[in-house]
Amino acid sequence: MNPFRWLAGAGRFFYGFVVGDDWRVAAVVVSALVATAVLVANGIDAWWLAPPVAVAMTAVALSRETQRGEIR
């Protein structure tokens, strides 16, 4: 088994899993995780920031898809 082929396949899987159909959702969630890390590194208790952002972006993505009529 070629390790480079396996690595490329794993990269495609994780890209599809994280980014999925809407790269904007992934970008906002990653930004929220980075902001949480920066705040915690500066001594601010910010564990609560990422979950509501993830839920809100899920709602935004679902709203976009239902407006386009692409939900199966």
N, C-alpha and C positions, 0 to 999 in steps of 0.2 A: 504494500500500500504506500502510495506516494504521500509523504507528510505535507508537502506544499498543496496538494490537491485537497487534503483534509482541512488544512488551515484556511484555504480559500472558501471551501464549503461552509466552515464554521463562521467565517466572516460574513458571508452572504446571509446565513441564517440569523445571526445577531443583528445585522443591519435591518433585515425585514422585520424582526421581532421588535426591535426598539423603535425604529422609524415608522414602520408599517405603511399605511396609506397616506398619512398626513405628517410631513416633516415638521410643520409648525408646532404641533402638539409636543413632539419629542424635544424640539428646541426650547420650548417654554418650561417643560418639566426638568430638563437638564439645567437650565438657568436657575430654576428654583432650588435644585439640589446644590448647585455651586454657591448660590446666595446663602443657603442654610449653612454650608461648610464655612464660608467666610465669616458669617455672624458668630458661629460657635467658636471659631478660632480666635475671635476678638472678645470672647467671654460673654456673649449674649446668648441666652437660652432660646434657640430658634428651632427646636425640633418640630414645632407645630406648623412651620411654613410650607413644607413640601406636600403633605397630604391634601390640604384644601386646594392647592394649585393643581394637583393631579386630578382631583375630582372635578374641578371647574373646567379643565381642559378636556376631560372626557365628555362632559356635557356639551361643550362647544363643538367637539368633533362629531358627536352624535347628532346634534342639531344641524350641522352642515350636511351630513350624509342624508338625513331624512328630508331636508329641503330639496336635495338633488334627486331624491327618490332612488338611491342606490343601496338601501338596506335590503338584504335578502331574507 
